[in-house]
Amino acid sequence: QDQFVESGGGLVQPGGSLRLSCTASTDISRIYAMGWFRQRPGRQREVVATLNDSGRINYEVPGRFTISRDLAKNTLYLQMDSLKPEDTAVYYCHEFLPLTPLGDYIGWGQGTQVTVSS
């Protein structure tokens, strides 16, 4: 089972930026698609952005976040700019399985907490 370790979260003021990182126990270049997900307080986990092995990117949070990967470092990134209080959440990375409901995913990491507050 693949394991993912997220880092880079923290407390940031509205309008600020953070870059999250995710390392995996497996070679991410062999994974069809990777994604960033988040769980906001009182809500279900949701997709933030996905990146497949062809470089195709989809954003559920358009305009402010950028997903990327460095295969040499086996690391997935999420650059988050112009952060808003509603972006406060625990952020996770995981393999993205388009045909599988998020509730059926297994092997979530601990995530990294992002808190946007003045």
Secondary structure, 3 states (H helix, E strand, C coil): CCCEEEECCEEECCCCCEEEEEEECCCHHHCCEEEEEEECCCCCCEEEEEEECCCCEEECCCCCEEEEEECCCCEEEEEECCCCHHHCEEEEEEECCCCCCHHHCCCCCCCEEEEECC
